[in-house]
């Protein structure tokens, strides 16, 4: 559904094409819950590895950290909406050399 009222069909097709061209299926958004003993702060970079779908092996920027302690143990819920760079870029760079 277009936010523009009275849009012509050709413009609607172009708008839809542009939207899906910029749509990235490999981007993960949401949160990840980990053990709390890592003590990760916000603005930290974390690398997530998916062995079933290696295209999702990406480094993310942590936006928010919620730390909890209770009957489920000491946990941190990381909000990771920002993809920084793919894991393959890390391996090709001079970071580890």
PyMOL commands that set and color helices and strands:
alter all, ss='L'
color gray80, all
select helices_A, chain A and resi 9-21+36-38+54-56+87-92
alter helices_A, ss='H'
color red, helices_A
select strands_A, chain A and resi 31-35+45-48+58-61+64-70+73-79+82-86
alter strands_A, ss='S'
color yellow, strands_A
deselect
rebuild
show_as cartoon
